[in-house]
Amino acid sequence: MLKLESREKEKVNLITLINEVVEVYKSEANKLEIEINIYLADENVYVLVDQIQIQQVILNFILNASEAMEKMNTSNKTITISNSINNNEVIISVKDTGTGINEAIKESLFKPFITAKKEGMGIGLSICRSIIEDHHGKIWAENMTDGGAKFSFSLKILNDGQDQQ
């Protein structure tokens, strides 16, 4: 995550990419007793991206969600990954059932060296922001009314082989 490399962007099936990231993290989730729910559109969604960078963003969101629930003494540790289509954009969201985002740092979460973690360096979300902005997308975070937080990003959908940027 520390190195922001730029590779050539390619046409990628976003549904496949998300499933691959979740598959990599599944054994760790099982160890931590975290349930992962995936709600993805049935139709394939194609985007023009650096596949590795987008995988890094999704994995960072999942790792942060896991850490937010780490000290919870409940069986309700859940990460929900979903996508939705809004016009010519796809929105990918990772939601947790943790403690939510500290209001004191919420507005500056995506800036460098901002962290709520004792061991954190505060650059993971900053790099995620740079990656998504480099892909002409948007990134944001919000607290959920029923508890936990949701981190999301949007990307332009590739339609009929044409980039919609």
Buried (B, 14 or more C-beta within 10 A) or exposed (E): BEEEEEEEBEEBBBBBBBBEBBEEBEEEBEEEEBEBEEEBEEEEBBBBBBBEBBBBBBBBBBBBBBBBBEEBEEEEBBBBBBBBEEEEBBBBBBBBBBBBBEEEEBEEBBEBEBBBEEEBEBBBBBBBBBBBEBBEBBBBBBBBEEEBBBBBBBBBBBEEEEEBE
